[in-house]
Structures are given as C-alpha cells and as structure tokens.
Amino acid sequence: MKSLLLFLFPVLTFAQTMDFEIQGHRGCRGLMPENTIPAFKKAIDLGVKTLELDVVISKDKQIVVSHDPFFNPACTIDPNGDFITKSNMKNLYLLDYKEIKKYDVGSRGNKDFPEQQKIKVYKPLLKEVIVACEKYAKEKGISPIKYNIEIKSEEKEYGISQPKVEEFSELVYQVIIKQLSPDRVILQSFDYNVLKYWHKKIEEKTFKKITLSVLIEPIDNNDVQTNLDKLGFKPQIWSPYFVQATEKRVKQLHELGIKVIPWTVNKRVEMEKVKAAGCDGLITDYPDRAKGL
C-alpha cells in the first residue's frame, strides 16, 4: 500500500498543476483588439479554457461586449474615419446597436499594448460572441470552454450609462441561459448590488445556479471578512488585483472554501508568484506568457 501511495503522489500533484486556470482577459488584449471575436478566437488558439469579457447595454437593450459604456478614445475610429477623443467618447447606452457596430475598435491599435494586432473590427453582441466561439472551439476539437462575464456596473451610473441592476441582470441572464449551460458561466462584478441580486435570484431558484465571482478594487478595504459582510454571502470566486493575492490571504480564502483568481497578471514573474501563493488561476492579457504554468 505504501509503495502504491508513493506512486500515486506525483500523479496527484500533476493533476493539481493542470487545474491552474488561465483566463484570457478581454480575450487576449495584449495581442488582439480587446473584447472582439478575433481576440476570443486567438485566446482559444493559445489554449485558454475560460474567456473573460465585459458587457454593457445599448439603447435598444442589446448586450454589447465592451469594457466601458463608451467608446475608448485610445483605440476607436468613428464611422467617418476620425479618431474618437475624450471630448466625444459617446455613451453606448444612448446608441442603438446598429450605430455602435459602425465604429472600428481595432485598426487604430492601442499604444498601451504594442504587440496588439491592428485589424478593422467592431464591438460584438454577447450572443454573437458565444455563437462564434462555440463554433470555433468545436471546429478545433476543443472541449467546451467557459465564459467569465463581467457586468460593468457602477451605482452612480444607474440610469445614465446603464440600466438599474435588476434590468441589467435580467437582460444578461436571458442571453446566457438560452445559449449556455449554467456550469460553464462565471458572473463577476465590482458592483456588490449586482452580485447580491444574482445570489438572491439563484437562492429563489428563479435563476439557475451560476458561479459568482466578486471583483476587488485595489483601493478597497482588502480585509476578507469586511468584504464578505458587505456582500452578505460567500461567493465561489474571489478576484482581487494580483498584488493583493498574498499567500496568507489565499490561505484564508481557501479555508472558507473560496477560490482565488486574481487580475490582471501580465508578466511571467508575476504569474509565477501568483501560482506560488496558492491561487487557483489568473486573468491575463497575454495568455501566451502563461504557457507551461
């Protein structure tokens, strides 16, 4: 029996290593225009099994994949071929999707990500991303991927650049549930009101059980219990800024039965530190740099 245990030990260790989850941030923002179908396909090519993306709402209640509820002045060209600037960013919540789709968010590139490929591309709908990625993964013979969907929400923006939490959540849920099994979805947000609403709906069984992840701002009080008290329930995933993912804090969260997947880890040395601290995975703009972790 002893020799059998010694034989099994390295196998178990290897299996644990293989469970370390690499999530492609906005697809792979460091390599392709963020939150676009080409970025998600590239992430899949790089072996990513969980695509991280953000959603906002258009005037006609479409779920648009976008980090911000406006056009990013760092990388957007308007339908007339002019660069979007900080003075004319446009509120997506005041535009129908057919207008949003006319803007090019890839040809200009992004100076903060010099490796990013420049291609003409638009902001897609969530349902469009899921269809495209599901088809692509199937064509590649890849097992079903997961989607980590962030609801971009701020309390001060309710009714200004987004609907209120209830409407926002219901719109997103309906798209998710029509296209994916709940076990393949993570729902994350910095807005605790969003997470509280989803938790309540899941507890009431009016939403199917979806994994909930709390995003922690670097400027927030980092005390675990303080944030749990504010949240009012125990989420399945804790997603802090990576420098907050210390070995002590990771251990504390694991003892509570909560996984730790920090954001946004882009340097190889930082990735290795995060893994050494005991984290369950990481979110990165550069999935290619995470190979072999």
N, C-alpha and C positions, 0 to 999 in steps of 0.2 A: 504493500500500500504506500509506504514511504517513497519508494522509487517512482511509483505512479504519480504521486503528488509533485515530486521534483520534475517529472517530465511535463506535467500539465502547466506548471507555473509560468514558464516563458510564453506558452501559448496564450494564457490568460492576459499576460502583460501586453502582448502584441495586439490582442483584441481590444484592450482598453485604449491603446495608442490609435488604433484605426477609428475609434469613436470620436476623436477630436474633430469638432465640426468647423469647417471653413465656410463662412457666409460671404457671398460676393456683394459688397456694398454698392448699392445702386447699379447692380450688375457687376461691373468692374470699372469704376470711374477713372482709375488711373490709366486705363488702356483704351476705352471707348467712351463716346458721349454718354453721360450718366442717365440712368433710368430710361434707356431706349432698348428696343428689341435687339439691335446688334450687340449691345453691351451684355444683355442677358444670355444671348447665344454664345458669345465669346466666353463668358463665365462657365457655361456648361462645358465648352470645349476644354477649359482648364481644369475640369474635374469638380467644380462646385456642385454640391448637392442641395444647397439652400440659397435661393436668390433673395437678397434683401432689397426692398423697394419702398417707395413712399407714394401716398395717394392724397389728392386734393379733389375738390368738387368744382365742376363748371357751372355756369348759369343755368344750363339745361339739365342739370342733375346727373351728369356723366361722371364716372370715376376716372380721373386722369392720373396717370403715373407721373408724378412730379415732386421734387423735394420741397419746392416753395409754391405758395399760391400766387406766384407772379413769374414773369419771365426773367431768368437770371441774366443780368447785364454783362456777366463775364463770358457768355457763350451764345447769345441769341441774336439772330438776324430776323428782322420783320419781313412781311410779305413784299415790301418794296425794295428789299436788299440792303436796308440800313441797319446799323448796329443798334440794339437796344441799350439804353443807358439808364443810370439810376433815376433820371428825371422822367422816363417814360416806360417803366417796367411792366405796366398793365396788370390789373387784378384779374386772375383767371376766373374767379367766382362771378365776375361781371361779363364774361365772354362765353358764348356758346362754343361747343367743342369744334364745330366746323371752322370757326375762326382761329381757335387755338392751334389746330392742325396745320395751318398755313405757315406757322413760324418755324424756321430752321434752327435747331438747337445743337447742330454738330459741325457744320462747315467751318465755323469760326475757330473751333478748338477752345481750349481753356489753358491760359498761361500758367495756372497753378498745377497743371498736370501735363508737362511737356511730352510725355510718352503717349498721350491720348491721340488716337487716330482721328483725322478730320474727315467727316463724311456728312452729306446732307441727310438729315433725319428729323423727325417730328416727335412730339410728346404723344405716346400711345395711350389708349384706354387700358384699364386693368384687364378687362375681359379679352382684349386683343393680345396682351402680353401672355396671358395664361394659354390661350389657344396656340399661339406661335411657339411658346416654349414646350408645351406638351407635345406638339407635333415634332419639334426639333429633337427632343430627347428620345422620342420613340424611334425616329429615323436613325438616330445614333446608337440605338440599342441600349440606352441608359435607363436604369431603374427609375421609377417615379421620383421627381425632385420635390423639394419643399419650397414654400414661399413664406418669407418673413415680411409681412406687410405692416408698414408704419402709417398710422393715421396721423397726419400732420395737423396738429390742433393746439391752439392757444386760447385760453379763456377770454383774453382781451380782444380776440379776433372773431368771436361768435357773432354771426350776422353781418360781418364786414368782409372778411376774405374766406369765410367758410360758414356752413350751416351749424346749428347747435349740435351738441354731441349725439342726441337721440337720432336726429335725421341722418347725420353723417354716418353713424354706425349702422343704421338700418340699410342705407344705400350700399355700403361696402359689404355687409353680410349677405345681402341678396345676390350680389355678383359672385362672391366666394362660394356660397352653398350650391349654386347652380352648376359650378364648373369643377369643384374640387371636393375630395373627401376631407372632413374636418381635421383628421390626424396629420394632414400634410400642410397645415396652415399654422403659422405663428402670427399673432396680432400684437403689435407693440406700439407704445406711445409714450411721450414725455408728459402728456396730459392725464393726470390721475382720474379725472372725471370720465375720460374715455374708457379706461381700464375698469373702473368701478361699474360703469354701465354694462360692459360686456360680461363681467363677472356676475352681475345681477341677472342678466338675461340667461346666462348659462345655468345658474342655480335654479332659475324658474323653469328651465328646460324649454324656453321659447327660442333660444339659440342652441345649436348643437355644440358640444364641447370642443373648443379650440384652445390651443396653447396660448397663454397670455404672458407677455414679457414687459417688464417695467424698465423704461429708459431713464437713466440717472444723469442729470446735468452736472458738469464739473463744478459749477458754483453752488449746487445744492448742499444741504447738510448731508454728509456721507454716512451718518450713523444708520446702520441697517434697521434697527428697531424703530427709530424715528420715522423712517420712510414707510415701513410696514404699517405703523399706526396711522399714518396719513392715508395710505392706500386702503386699509381696512380688510385686507385679505392677503393670503400668501400666493404670489404668482409662481408659475413654474420656472420662469427665467428672470434673472437679474442682469441687466445690461448697462454697466457703467462705462464711463470714459476709462480707457485701458489703464491709466496710471493709478486709478482707484482700486484696481483688482489686485490687491496685495494678498500674499499667502494667508495672512491672518483673517482678512475679510472673506476670502474664498472659503476657507475652512468653516467660518461661522455660517455662511450661507448654505454650504453643503450639509451642515448639521441640522439645518432647518428643512432640508430636502429641496433646496432651490438650486438650479443650475446657474452657472455664471458664464456669460458670453459677452465680453467687452467690445466696445467700438473705439475708434476706427484704427486698427493696428496695421501700419504700413511698412515699417522697417523690419527686416528679418530678425535683428537682435531683439526688438521689442516683442515680436511674435514668440520667440523662444522663451523670453522672460514670462510672458503671459501663460504659456503652457507649463513652464516650471512652477508657477504659482498655484497650479492645480485647476485652472479654468477648463471649462468643458468645450470651448471653441473660441472663435474670434470672428469679428467682422472686419473685412479689409477691402480697400480699393484695388489691391494688387494680389489677386488670388495666385498668380504665377510665383510670387515671392514666398508663398506658404507651402509650396510643394515639398513633400517629404517630412513635414512636421509630425 
